[in-house]
Amino acid sequence: MKKFAKGFFVGALATTSAVAGTLFSFKKKVVDPVEDRAQKLEENRKRVVRKQRSAHQG
């Protein structure tokens, strides 16, 4: 019975760490680039608005 319990806990730990690694890599590969792109677009939008307002001051 001790072998079963030890194996169960080791397996559960391995599964948990595999899921955590998968989620971390998904975040780095998919979520972060999307957020970076959205932030760059927002900065560009703000820059365009500033330029438009300054061009029409005349």
Secondary structure as UniProt FT lines:
FT   HELIX           2..26
FT   HELIX           27..31
FT   HELIX           32..55
//
